[in-house]
Amino acid sequence: MTWQEYISDFKAYLQLERSLSGNTISAYCSDVSLFEKTVGDKLPHQVTTAEIESFLAYLYKEGGRKNTQARKISALREFFKFVEAQQNATSDPDFAGWHNPMQGIDTPKDTRRLPDVLSLEEIEKILQSFDLTTPEGIRNRAIIEMLYGCGLRVSELVNLRVSDLFFKESYIRVLGKGSKQRLVPIGECAIDAVKAYMEKRWETLAAASYAKGTRGKHASHKHPAKNDSVGVNGNTPDGITTGGVTHLSGKELAKYRRESDGTLFLNRRGGKLSRVMIFTMIKEQVKSVGITKNISPHTFRHSFATHLVENGADLRVVQQMLGHESILTTEIYTHISSRQWMQDILDHHPQRK
């Protein structure tokens, strides 16, 4: 088998047997492809431990961070474990005397680099900076409210569906890493922001449909009565109306539903937002209010978890809400929280010079 065939089968293995997320699968396959370019004409069963160590040394020399190196080691470990399983299953004579070259390769120690965290004042400053006279401003504020108020990963946010909102019960349903579902509490601020956005969401769908050739009368922004509101898949959170699409015929409404796929946050063309779009929006918004920290969508998740821990939330509860498999991942927020009180002690120490 060629490298390309192995990588193709490896991708299917990660999808079907390991149930890893699409982003992880893409990263792992990319890492294996990068390694493959360094071994010349050698096939997987001809790779040695020395060649893997040389590859890792090259990454280190190029300034790769330890967490990046660790991911590449994880990718290669998974790949050669898969190759080994294939060899055991087929008893291929080409593998005679072969051993897994990842044996003895250690993952570099995690330095536990603490991420940037926004203060409550900075969060509020960002939320107050959106122009709520525009549909994009209303949508973008709702996005930040959800990232922070529910501690979501950006991949979880872009995949949220209208049918995942259960505002009456004050929770949302989230599809996390490994396609694992969890229920996440949602507060009043986020609920209000999403309800305000939903009024514009259906107008976005109507406008997008009009641009694609739908008759102008179907792009009307007339609001129906509350008891006439219809949600995607029949699930409309309390108090949300659907703008100008409830008067469409069954086939036309089905077309709207297919185009949006029930996705909550939409771009101006009525399609799903990408992670890059959200990253770019946040960078521009943070810059506009004069915050110079290195901010990404994940910063709001970090900030939310840190504020929970600072206010005394149980670490196990935070772990469950964030969808961490290991409590060790959640423990980083105790270090972030302790950093603040340690600085307060040093600032007010009686022997401070």
Residue frames relative to the residue before (quaternion, step in Angstrom):
aa qw qx qy qz dx dy dz
M 1.0000 0.0000 0.0000 0.0000 0.00 0.00 0.00
T 0.4260 -0.6859 0.5277 0.2639 3.57 -1.09 0.69
W 0.6783 -0.4604 0.3703 0.4369 3.55 -1.32 0.21
Q 0.6503 0.5320 -0.3214 0.4367 3.57 0.93 -0.91
E 0.6570 0.4973 -0.3102 0.4741 3.59 1.00 -0.78
Y 0.6350 0.5197 -0.3274 0.4685 3.55 1.01 -0.81
I 0.6791 0.4935 -0.2967 0.4552 3.59 0.86 -0.96
S 0.6254 0.5348 -0.3325 0.4606 3.59 1.04 -0.75
D 0.6780 0.4655 -0.2846 0.4926 3.58 0.95 -0.89
F 0.6081 0.5564 -0.3361 0.4557 3.57 1.10 -0.75
K 0.6394 0.5250 -0.3207 0.4612 3.58 0.98 -0.84
A 0.6573 0.4998 -0.3078 0.4727 3.58 0.94 -0.87
Y 0.6220 0.5455 -0.3266 0.4571 3.59 1.07 -0.79
L 0.6721 0.4946 -0.2977 0.4636 3.60 0.92 -0.90
Q 0.6650 0.5047 -0.2965 0.4639 3.56 1.07 -0.76
L 0.7949 0.3737 -0.1699 0.4468 3.56 0.67 -1.13
E 0.7835 0.3362 -0.1806 0.4904 3.58 0.92 -0.85
R 0.7467 0.3724 -0.2199 0.5053 3.57 1.01 -0.75
S 0.2262 -0.8138 0.5011 0.1883 3.60 1.25 -0.45
L 0.2441 0.7772 -0.5383 0.2160 3.58 0.97 0.87
S 0.6127 -0.5581 0.4074 0.3836 3.55 -1.24 0.41
G 0.6529 -0.5296 0.3762 0.3895 3.55 -1.23 0.48
N 0.6506 0.5213 -0.3197 0.4502 3.58 1.00 -0.81
T 0.6579 0.4998 -0.3113 0.4696 3.59 0.97 -0.83
I 0.6390 0.5277 -0.3229 0.4571 3.58 0.96 -0.87
S 0.6592 0.5096 -0.3032 0.4625 3.57 0.92 -0.93
A 0.6656 0.5060 -0.2997 0.4595 3.58 0.96 -0.91
Y 0.6581 0.5165 -0.3108 0.4511 3.59 0.92 -0.90
C 0.6756 0.4845 -0.2961 0.4702 3.59 0.88 -0.91
S 0.6288 0.5275 -0.3269 0.4685 3.57 1.06 -0.74
D 0.6509 0.5159 -0.3119 0.4614 3.59 0.99 -0.84
V 0.6571 0.4952 -0.3121 0.4749 3.60 0.95 -0.84
S 0.6396 0.5203 -0.3267 0.4621 3.60 0.98 -0.79
L 0.6280 0.5296 -0.3288 0.4658 3.58 1.06 -0.79
F 0.6578 0.5010 -0.3070 0.4712 3.58 0.95 -0.86
E 0.6244 0.5720 -0.3359 0.4124 3.58 0.97 -0.88
K 0.6427 0.5403 -0.3212 0.4380 3.59 1.08 -0.71
T 0.6768 0.5122 -0.2908 0.4415 3.60 1.20 -0.40
V 0.7020 0.4875 -0.2689 0.4441 3.62 1.19 -0.26
G 0.5103 -0.6834 0.4135 0.3187 3.59 1.19 0.34
D 0.8107 -0.2508 0.2071 0.4868 3.56 -0.90 -0.98
K 0.4511 0.7080 -0.4517 0.3021 3.60 1.22 0.01
L 0.3507 -0.7075 0.5759 0.2118 3.55 -1.12 0.76
P 0.7270 -0.4537 0.2684 0.4399 3.63 -1.17 0.37
H 0.7140 0.4586 -0.2805 0.4486 3.60 0.90 -0.85
Q 0.6513 0.4928 -0.3200 0.4802 3.58 1.31 0.03
V 0.4900 0.6717 -0.4188 0.3651 3.58 1.33 -0.09
T 0.2281 -0.7768 0.5749 0.1186 3.57 -1.03 0.84
T 0.6510 -0.5036 0.3972 0.4060 3.55 -1.30 0.34
A 0.6158 0.5629 -0.3427 0.4318 3.59 1.04 -0.78
E 0.6605 0.5026 -0.3124 0.4621 3.59 1.00 -0.77
I 0.6289 0.5070 -0.3375 0.4832 3.59 1.06 -0.65
E 0.6470 0.5098 -0.3210 0.4675 3.59 0.96 -0.82
S 0.6285 0.5281 -0.3282 0.4673 3.58 1.06 -0.74
F 0.6341 0.5312 -0.3150 0.4654 3.58 1.03 -0.83
L 0.6806 0.4823 -0.2864 0.4714 3.58 0.92 -0.91
A 0.6228 0.5313 -0.3334 0.4677 3.58 1.08 -0.73
Y 0.6191 0.5385 -0.3310 0.4659 3.57 1.09 -0.74
L 0.6429 0.5198 -0.3202 0.4626 3.58 0.96 -0.87
Y 0.6547 0.5123 -0.3103 0.4611 3.55 0.97 -0.89
K 0.6510 0.5260 -0.3087 0.4520 3.57 0.99 -0.89
E 0.6855 0.4794 -0.2745 0.4742 3.56 1.11 -0.75
G 0.5868 -0.6257 0.3494 0.3770 3.56 1.29 0.12
G 0.3065 0.7685 -0.5087 0.2380 3.58 1.16 0.48
R 0.4540 -0.6864 0.4943 0.2799 3.58 -0.93 0.85
K 0.6454 -0.5578 0.3546 0.3828 3.55 -1.16 0.56
N 0.6632 0.4961 -0.3334 0.4505 3.59 0.95 -0.72
T 0.6100 0.5277 -0.3501 0.4763 3.60 1.19 -0.55
Q 0.6336 0.5161 -0.3175 0.4810 3.56 1.02 -0.84
A 0.6479 0.5335 -0.3197 0.4398 3.56 0.92 -0.90
R 0.6519 0.5086 -0.3243 0.4596 3.59 0.98 -0.78
K 0.6565 0.5018 -0.3176 0.4651 3.58 0.97 -0.81
I 0.6178 0.5177 -0.3437 0.4819 3.57 1.07 -0.67
S 0.6375 0.5218 -0.3224 0.4662 3.59 0.98 -0.82
A 0.6463 0.5237 -0.3159 0.4564 3.57 1.00 -0.87
L 0.6923 0.4663 -0.2790 0.4748 3.59 0.88 -0.94
R 0.6205 0.5368 -0.3478 0.4537 3.57 1.06 -0.71
E 0.6576 0.4963 -0.3026 0.4793 3.58 0.97 -0.85
F 0.6578 0.5297 -0.3155 0.4327 3.56 0.96 -0.90
F 0.7325 0.4198 -0.2543 0.4718 3.58 0.77 -0.99
K 0.5498 0.5559 -0.3973 0.4805 3.58 1.23 -0.32
F 0.6413 0.5108 -0.3026 0.4860 3.56 1.08 -0.83
V 0.6400 0.5172 -0.3212 0.4688 3.60 0.97 -0.87
E 0.6477 0.5242 -0.3115 0.4567 3.56 0.98 -0.87
A 0.6489 0.5106 -0.3135 0.4691 3.57 0.98 -0.82
Q 0.6285 0.5271 -0.3267 0.4696 3.57 1.04 -0.78
Q 0.6552 0.5166 -0.3053 0.4589 3.57 0.98 -0.89
N 0.6637 0.5023 -0.3027 0.4643 3.59 0.96 -0.84
A 0.6773 0.5069 -0.2909 0.4470 3.55 1.08 -0.77
T 0.7810 0.3532 -0.1728 0.4852 3.58 1.04 -0.75
S 0.2456 -0.7869 0.5202 0.2232 3.61 1.23 -0.44
D 0.1172 0.8251 -0.5368 0.1320 3.55 0.99 0.92
P 0.4485 -0.7145 0.4625 0.2726 3.64 -0.69 1.01
D 0.5525 0.6136 -0.3973 0.4006 3.60 1.17 -0.43
F 0.6860 0.4872 -0.2691 0.4686 3.57 1.21 -0.52
A 0.3380 0.7620 -0.4980 0.2387 3.60 1.24 0.12
G 0.8337 0.1519 -0.1428 0.5114 3.56 -0.76 1.08
W 0.5047 0.6685 -0.4174 0.3524 3.59 1.26 0.00
H 0.0462 -0.7670 0.6371 0.0605 3.56 -1.14 0.60
N 0.6301 -0.5575 0.3901 0.3742 3.52 -1.20 0.60
P 0.3595 -0.7748 0.4768 0.2079 3.64 -0.52 1.13
M 0.5980 0.5750 -0.3713 0.4170 3.62 1.22 -0.21
Q 0.4757 0.6551 -0.4550 0.3708 3.57 1.24 -0.11
G 0.7920 0.2631 -0.2181 0.5060 3.55 -0.80 1.03
I 0.5722 0.5509 -0.3948 0.4618 3.61 1.27 -0.04
D 0.1902 -0.8036 0.5576 0.0838 3.58 -0.57 1.16
T 0.4571 -0.6420 0.5398 0.2959 3.54 -1.20 0.61
P 0.4934 -0.6635 0.4602 0.3233 3.64 -0.83 0.89
K 0.5839 -0.5967 0.4270 0.3474 3.53 -1.12 0.74
D 0.4200 -0.6943 0.5315 0.2429 3.53 -1.01 0.91
T 0.3223 -0.7697 0.5226 0.1749 3.55 -0.68 1.09
R 0.3489 -0.7692 0.4780 0.2410 3.59 1.29 0.00
R 0.0755 0.8126 -0.5697 0.0968 3.57 0.81 0.99
L 0.3574 -0.7599 0.5067 0.1953 3.52 -0.69 1.13
P 0.4016 -0.7331 0.4946 0.2378 3.61 -0.80 0.98
D 0.5938 -0.5307 0.4536 0.3999 3.55 -1.30 0.32
V 0.1273 -0.7810 0.6099 0.0420 3.53 -1.09 0.81
L 0.3446 -0.7216 0.5652 0.2029 3.56 -1.03 0.82
S 0.4305 -0.6678 0.5386 0.2804 3.56 -1.11 0.68
L 0.6618 -0.4820 0.3764 0.4335 3.59 -1.26 0.25
E 0.6378 0.5330 -0.3257 0.4506 3.57 1.04 -0.78
E 0.6646 0.4940 -0.3013 0.4728 3.59 1.01 -0.79
I 0.6018 0.5430 -0.3495 0.4698 3.59 1.07 -0.73
E 0.6834 0.4846 -0.2858 0.4653 3.56 0.86 -0.99
K 0.6203 0.5513 -0.3369 0.4448 3.59 1.02 -0.77
I 0.6603 0.4939 -0.3007 0.4792 3.57 0.99 -0.85
L 0.6681 0.5126 -0.3049 0.4448 3.59 0.89 -0.93
Q 0.6965 0.4740 -0.2736 0.4641 3.58 1.03 -0.76
S 0.6177 0.6020 -0.3346 0.3795 3.60 1.24 -0.29
F 0.5600 0.6268 -0.3962 0.3695 3.61 1.21 -0.24
D 0.4205 -0.6791 0.5464 0.2519 3.54 -1.14 0.76
L 0.1796 -0.8347 0.5160 0.0693 3.57 -0.19 1.28
T 0.5220 0.5966 -0.4396 0.4224 3.59 1.23 0.33
T 0.6965 0.4111 -0.2660 0.5245 3.60 1.30 -0.09
P 0.5852 -0.5839 0.4205 0.3739 3.61 -1.10 0.60
E 0.6476 0.5243 -0.3282 0.4451 3.61 0.99 -0.80
G 0.6404 0.5311 -0.3246 0.4499 3.57 1.02 -0.80
I 0.6505 0.5076 -0.3059 0.4750 3.57 0.99 -0.86
R 0.6604 0.5027 -0.3022 0.4689 3.58 0.95 -0.89
N 0.6972 0.4941 -0.2885 0.4319 3.57 0.82 -0.99
R 0.6172 0.5165 -0.3531 0.4771 3.57 1.07 -0.64
A 0.6379 0.5222 -0.3272 0.4619 3.60 0.98 -0.80
I 0.6161 0.5471 -0.3400 0.4533 3.59 1.06 -0.73
I 0.6806 0.4742 -0.2950 0.4742 3.60 0.87 -0.92
E 0.6225 0.5414 -0.3399 0.4515 3.58 1.01 -0.79
M 0.6862 0.4721 -0.2839 0.4751 3.60 1.01 -0.78
L 0.6331 0.5269 -0.3368 0.4562 3.60 0.97 -0.81
Y 0.7389 0.3967 -0.2240 0.4965 3.56 0.90 -0.94
G 0.7415 0.4669 -0.2476 0.4134 3.56 0.67 -1.12
C 0.7605 0.2965 -0.1850 0.5473 3.60 1.21 -0.43
G 0.4115 -0.7427 0.4510 0.2750 3.59 1.27 0.00
L 0.2911 0.8045 -0.4761 0.2032 3.58 1.04 0.74
R 0.4438 -0.5887 0.5916 0.3263 3.51 -1.32 0.42
V 0.5964 -0.5847 0.3952 0.3825 3.59 -1.11 0.59
S 0.6228 0.5358 -0.3466 0.4527 3.61 1.06 -0.67
E 0.6355 0.5136 -0.3262 0.4754 3.58 1.10 -0.67
L 0.6507 0.5309 -0.3167 0.4410 3.57 1.01 -0.80
V 0.7004 0.4702 -0.2965 0.4478 3.61 0.80 -0.95
N 0.7074 0.4437 -0.2665 0.4814 3.60 1.17 -0.44
L 0.4046 0.7056 -0.4857 0.3202 3.60 1.24 0.11
R 0.1842 -0.7688 0.6054 0.0924 3.55 -1.08 0.83
V 0.6400 -0.5172 0.3946 0.4089 3.54 -1.22 0.45
S 0.6682 0.5154 -0.2980 0.4462 3.58 1.03 -0.76
D 0.5991 0.5552 -0.3607 0.4501 3.61 1.29 -0.06
L 0.6052 0.5682 -0.3475 0.4361 3.59 1.28 -0.09
F 0.0170 0.7789 -0.6247 0.0530 3.56 -0.80 1.06
F 0.0777 -0.8678 0.4903 0.0202 3.51 0.55 1.26
K 0.6012 0.5683 -0.3679 0.4245 3.59 1.03 -0.68
E 0.7335 0.3798 -0.2098 0.5232 3.56 1.08 -0.78
S 0.4095 -0.7533 0.4283 0.2855 3.61 1.36 0.00
Y 0.6609 0.4346 -0.3750 0.4834 3.58 0.82 0.97
I 0.2352 -0.7272 0.6193 0.1797 3.53 -1.36 0.25
R 0.3783 -0.6938 0.5624 0.2434 3.55 -1.26 0.45
V 0.1108 -0.8204 0.5609 -0.0061 3.57 -0.70 1.16
L 0.2458 -0.7336 0.6153 0.1510 3.54 -1.06 0.84
G 0.1246 -0.8479 0.5150 0.0191 3.56 -0.26 1.32
K 0.7967 -0.2597 0.2176 0.5004 3.53 -1.27 -0.50
G 0.8139 0.2116 -0.1743 0.5123 3.54 -1.07 0.78
S 0.5209 -0.6620 0.3903 0.3716 3.59 1.26 0.49
K 0.3908 0.7092 -0.4890 0.3245 3.58 1.10 0.71
Q 0.3040 -0.7611 0.5495 0.1622 3.55 -0.83 1.02
R 0.0464 0.7685 -0.6382 -0.0028 3.53 -1.20 0.60
L 0.3875 -0.6931 0.5571 0.2430 3.56 -1.24 0.47
V 0.1080 -0.8109 0.5751 0.0009 3.55 -0.80 1.09
P 0.4412 -0.6824 0.5085 0.2849 3.62 -0.83 0.92
I 0.1185 -0.7790 0.6119 0.0686 3.56 -1.12 0.66
G 0.3649 -0.7639 0.5018 0.1776 3.56 -0.86 1.02
E 0.7201 -0.4720 0.3092 0.4039 3.52 -1.35 0.25
C 0.6218 0.5558 -0.3570 0.4207 3.61 0.98 -0.76
A 0.6848 0.4684 -0.2830 0.4812 3.57 0.90 -0.92
I 0.6236 0.5404 -0.3411 0.4503 3.59 1.00 -0.79
D 0.6732 0.4965 -0.3008 0.4581 3.59 0.86 -0.95
A 0.6581 0.5123 -0.3149 0.4531 3.58 0.97 -0.83
V 0.6685 0.4861 -0.3047 0.4733 3.59 0.96 -0.82
K 0.6244 0.5297 -0.3466 0.4577 3.60 0.99 -0.74
A 0.6436 0.5107 -0.3208 0.4712 3.58 0.99 -0.82
Y 0.6574 0.5054 -0.3053 0.4683 3.57 1.01 -0.79
M 0.6325 0.5660 -0.3436 0.4019 3.61 0.94 -0.83
E 0.5785 0.5720 -0.3759 0.4437 3.56 1.13 -0.56
K 0.7194 0.4212 -0.2309 0.5016 3.57 1.08 -0.79
R 0.5457 0.6417 -0.3970 0.3644 3.58 1.15 -0.57
W 0.7023 0.4594 -0.2754 0.4690 3.56 0.86 -0.93
E 0.5891 0.5370 -0.3688 0.4781 3.58 1.16 -0.50
T 0.6111 0.5443 -0.3383 0.4645 3.60 1.07 -0.73
L 0.6572 0.5027 -0.3044 0.4720 3.58 0.95 -0.87
A 0.6598 0.5096 -0.3127 0.4551 3.56 0.95 -0.89
A 0.6669 0.4988 -0.2977 0.4668 3.57 0.96 -0.91
A 0.6442 0.5205 -0.3187 0.4610 3.58 1.00 -0.81
S 0.6495 0.5105 -0.3123 0.4690 3.56 1.01 -0.81
Y 0.6293 0.5366 -0.3262 0.4578 3.57 1.03 -0.84
A 0.6601 0.5166 -0.3021 0.4539 3.57 0.99 -0.90
K 0.6971 0.4552 -0.2677 0.4850 3.58 1.16 -0.57
G 0.7211 -0.4785 0.2390 0.4403 3.55 1.24 0.27
T 0.4416 0.6736 -0.4809 0.3462 3.59 1.22 0.11
R 0.6034 -0.5836 0.3984 0.3697 3.56 -1.09 0.71
G 0.6182 -0.6097 0.3687 0.3319 3.54 -0.99 0.91
K 0.6302 0.5609 -0.3588 0.3994 3.59 0.98 -0.75
H 0.6542 0.5183 -0.3216 0.4472 3.59 1.17 -0.48
A 0.6283 0.5153 -0.3534 0.4635 3.60 1.24 -0.06
S 0.3090 0.7740 -0.4986 0.2386 3.56 1.24 0.30
H 0.3106 -0.7554 0.5491 0.1771 3.57 -1.10 0.75
K 0.3053 0.7635 -0.5129 0.2465 3.56 1.20 0.44
H 0.3235 -0.7605 0.5333 0.1804 3.59 -0.83 0.98
P 0.3721 -0.7256 0.5287 0.2356 3.59 -0.86 0.88
A 0.6348 -0.4761 0.4150 0.4451 3.51 -1.28 0.09
K 0.6413 -0.5647 0.3488 0.3849 3.58 -1.10 0.70
N 0.7156 0.4524 -0.2792 0.4532 3.60 0.90 -0.83
D 0.6142 0.5195 -0.3587 0.4735 3.57 1.30 0.08
S 0.4676 0.7156 -0.4363 0.2807 3.59 1.25 -0.19
V 0.1420 -0.7760 0.6128 0.0452 3.52 -1.13 0.82
G 0.1894 -0.7898 0.5742 0.1030 3.59 -0.85 0.92
V 0.6462 -0.4813 0.4054 0.4318 3.53 -1.33 0.20
N 0.8350 0.0728 -0.1099 0.5343 3.57 -0.90 1.01
G 0.6276 -0.5795 0.3330 0.3994 3.56 1.17 0.54
N 0.6391 0.5162 -0.3325 0.4632 3.59 1.22 0.10
T 0.0952 0.7898 -0.5959 0.1099 3.56 -0.24 1.27
P 0.4269 -0.7057 0.4953 0.2728 3.62 -0.64 1.03
D 0.6571 -0.5391 0.3562 0.3883 3.55 -1.14 0.69
G 0.8338 0.2436 -0.1823 0.4606 3.55 -1.01 0.85
I 0.6040 0.5502 -0.3715 0.4408 3.61 1.22 -0.02
T 0.1558 -0.7641 0.6189 0.0946 3.55 -0.87 0.98
T 0.4547 -0.7340 0.4521 0.2237 3.56 -1.17 0.41
G 0.5612 -0.6400 0.4087 0.3293 3.58 1.06 0.54
G 0.8094 -0.3583 0.2352 0.4016 3.54 -1.08 -0.78
V 0.5646 0.6259 -0.4046 0.3547 3.62 0.95 0.58
T 0.5185 0.6757 -0.4243 0.3075 3.63 1.16 -0.21
H 0.6743 0.4919 -0.3089 0.4560 3.61 1.16 -0.39
L 0.4579 0.6801 -0.4582 0.3433 3.60 1.23 0.14
S 0.5642 -0.5725 0.4609 0.3761 3.55 -1.24 0.39
G 0.7112 -0.4690 0.3116 0.4210 3.56 -1.27 0.32
K 0.6807 0.4859 -0.2970 0.4608 3.57 0.89 -0.93
E 0.6658 0.5036 -0.3104 0.4546 3.56 0.99 -0.83
L 0.6410 0.5088 -0.3238 0.4749 3.58 1.02 -0.78
A 0.6232 0.5323 -0.3348 0.4650 3.58 1.05 -0.76
K 0.6163 0.5447 -0.3401 0.4558 3.58 1.09 -0.71
Y 0.6272 0.5211 -0.3296 0.4758 3.57 0.99 -0.84
R 0.6709 0.5122 -0.3026 0.4428 3.54 0.89 -0.95
R 0.6540 0.5057 -0.3207 0.4623 3.58 0.97 -0.81
E 0.6665 0.5171 -0.3135 0.4360 3.57 0.90 -0.90
S 0.7395 0.3881 -0.2363 0.4967 3.58 0.91 -0.82
D 0.2534 -0.7968 0.5034 0.2180 3.59 1.25 -0.46
G 0.6214 -0.5693 0.3354 0.4210 3.56 1.18 0.52
T 0.4104 0.7321 -0.4632 0.2848 3.58 1.27 0.05
L 0.4933 -0.6908 0.4475 0.2813 3.57 -0.92 0.93
F 0.8121 0.2143 -0.1067 0.5321 3.59 0.54 -1.14
L 0.0977 -0.8266 0.5537 -0.0236 3.54 -0.64 1.25
N 0.4408 -0.6430 0.5449 0.3089 3.54 -1.25 0.44
R 0.7342 -0.4476 0.2788 0.4276 3.57 -1.26 0.08
R 0.6649 0.4804 -0.3031 0.4850 3.59 1.23 -0.35
G 0.5834 -0.6100 0.3677 0.3904 3.58 1.24 0.13
G 0.5900 0.5719 -0.3706 0.4330 3.60 1.26 0.20
K 0.6845 -0.4787 0.3574 0.4177 3.53 -1.35 0.07
L 0.4650 -0.6497 0.5259 0.2917 3.55 -1.08 0.75
S 0.3428 -0.7176 0.5600 0.2324 3.57 -1.13 0.58
R 0.6484 -0.5020 0.3980 0.4113 3.56 -1.28 0.31
V 0.6388 0.5377 -0.3275 0.4422 3.58 1.01 -0.82
M 0.6181 0.5474 -0.3416 0.4490 3.60 1.01 -0.79
I 0.6833 0.4778 -0.2861 0.4721 3.57 0.90 -0.93
F 0.6220 0.5392 -0.3354 0.4581 3.59 0.99 -0.82
T 0.6750 0.4962 -0.2907 0.4623 3.58 0.89 -0.97
M 0.6394 0.5323 -0.3246 0.4501 3.59 0.94 -0.88
I 0.6774 0.4961 -0.2965 0.4550 3.58 0.89 -0.94
K 0.6295 0.5398 -0.3340 0.4481 3.59 0.95 -0.86
E 0.6845 0.4842 -0.2836 0.4654 3.57 0.90 -0.95
Q 0.6735 0.5040 -0.3039 0.4472 3.58 0.94 -0.87
V 0.6525 0.5094 -0.3112 0.4669 3.58 0.97 -0.88
K 0.6443 0.5223 -0.3160 0.4606 3.56 0.99 -0.84
S 0.6512 0.5493 -0.3150 0.4183 3.59 1.01 -0.83
V 0.7281 0.3892 -0.2440 0.5087 3.62 1.14 -0.50
G 0.5857 -0.6554 0.3403 0.3339 3.57 1.25 0.31
I 0.4517 0.6581 -0.4783 0.3662 3.60 1.17 0.44
T 0.2231 -0.8293 0.5054 0.0837 3.58 -0.65 1.12
K 0.4284 0.6958 -0.4745 0.3273 3.61 1.22 0.08
N 0.5237 -0.6127 0.4870 0.3364 3.56 -1.27 0.45
I 0.0124 0.8529 -0.5147 0.0866 3.54 0.06 1.36
S 0.0056 0.7564 -0.6537 0.0223 3.54 -1.10 0.86
P 0.7008 -0.4218 0.3153 0.4812 3.64 -1.18 0.04
H 0.6470 0.5403 -0.3262 0.4278 3.60 1.02 -0.76
T 0.5345 0.6354 -0.4043 0.3835 3.60 1.20 -0.46
F 0.6455 0.5204 -0.3310 0.4506 3.60 1.01 -0.73
R 0.6181 0.5239 -0.3307 0.4838 3.59 1.11 -0.66
H 0.6445 0.5105 -0.3110 0.4766 3.58 0.98 -0.89
S 0.6718 0.5112 -0.2986 0.4452 3.56 0.89 -0.97
F 0.6330 0.5392 -0.3206 0.4537 3.57 0.96 -0.89
A 0.6875 0.4806 -0.2848 0.4640 3.60 0.84 -1.01
T 0.6417 0.5270 -0.3224 0.4544 3.57 0.99 -0.82
H 0.6734 0.4911 -0.2982 0.4652 3.58 0.91 -0.88
L 0.6033 0.5441 -0.3551 0.4623 3.59 1.09 -0.64
V 0.6826 0.4830 -0.2851 0.4685 3.57 0.86 -1.00
E 0.6407 0.5304 -0.3213 0.4527 3.59 0.98 -0.83
N 0.7118 0.4322 -0.2497 0.4942 3.58 1.10 -0.69
G 0.6552 -0.5825 0.2905 0.3835 3.59 1.26 0.30
A 0.3642 0.7389 -0.5023 0.2629 3.61 1.19 0.27
D 0.5307 -0.6259 0.4708 0.3240 3.57 -1.10 0.74
L 0.5321 -0.6704 0.4169 0.3059 3.56 -0.87 1.00
R 0.6284 0.5360 -0.3376 0.4515 3.61 1.06 -0.69
V 0.6319 0.5215 -0.3279 0.4704 3.57 1.06 -0.73
V 0.6443 0.5088 -0.3140 0.4769 3.58 0.99 -0.85
Q 0.6217 0.5453 -0.3308 0.4547 3.58 1.01 -0.84
Q 0.6827 0.4873 -0.2895 0.4612 3.58 0.87 -0.94
M 0.6710 0.5038 -0.3091 0.4477 3.57 0.93 -0.86
L 0.7114 0.4480 -0.2598 0.4751 3.60 0.98 -0.82
G 0.4256 -0.7214 0.4535 0.3045 3.59 1.21 -0.35
H 0.3270 0.7377 -0.5207 0.2789 3.60 1.10 0.68
E 0.4343 -0.6892 0.5129 0.2708 3.58 -0.94 0.86
S 0.7945 0.2329 -0.1018 0.5514 3.56 0.97 -0.87
I 0.5111 -0.6363 0.4866 0.3117 3.56 -1.07 0.77
L 0.5551 0.6191 -0.3894 0.3962 3.60 1.20 -0.50
T 0.6173 0.5369 -0.3428 0.4617 3.58 1.11 -0.66
T 0.6836 0.4917 -0.2820 0.4597 3.57 0.97 -0.87
E 0.5895 0.6229 -0.3615 0.3658 3.58 1.11 -0.66
I 0.5066 0.6493 -0.4359 0.3629 3.60 1.17 -0.36
Y 0.6467 0.5414 -0.3269 0.4263 3.58 1.09 -0.66
T 0.5722 0.5398 -0.3997 0.4705 3.60 1.19 -0.26
H 0.6297 0.5191 -0.3347 0.4712 3.60 1.11 -0.63
I 0.6396 0.5139 -0.3249 0.4705 3.58 1.00 -0.81
S 0.6609 0.5089 -0.3011 0.4622 3.57 0.96 -0.91
S 0.6816 0.4920 -0.2956 0.4538 3.59 0.90 -0.92
R 0.5574 0.6085 -0.3902 0.4084 3.58 1.15 -0.59
Q 0.6624 0.5182 -0.3076 0.4451 3.58 1.01 -0.83
W 0.7197 0.4315 -0.2844 0.4636 3.60 0.77 -0.93
M 0.5897 0.5500 -0.3755 0.4569 3.60 1.14 -0.50
Q 0.6481 0.5052 -0.3163 0.4741 3.58 1.02 -0.78
D 0.6186 0.5398 -0.3408 0.4580 3.59 1.06 -0.74
I 0.6416 0.5191 -0.3220 0.4639 3.59 1.00 -0.84
L 0.6754 0.4918 -0.2990 0.4611 3.57 0.90 -0.94
D 0.6474 0.5302 -0.3194 0.4447 3.60 1.02 -0.77
H 0.7833 0.3018 -0.1482 0.5230 3.59 1.11 -0.69
H 0.3257 0.7672 -0.4935 0.2484 3.57 1.27 0.32
P 0.5137 -0.6751 0.4279 0.3117 3.64 -0.87 0.89
Q 0.7267 0.3883 -0.2480 0.5096 3.60 1.17 -0.43
R 0.3199 0.7606 -0.4987 0.2654 3.55 1.27 0.40
K 0.2968 -0.7631 0.5507 0.1620 3.56 -0.89 0.98
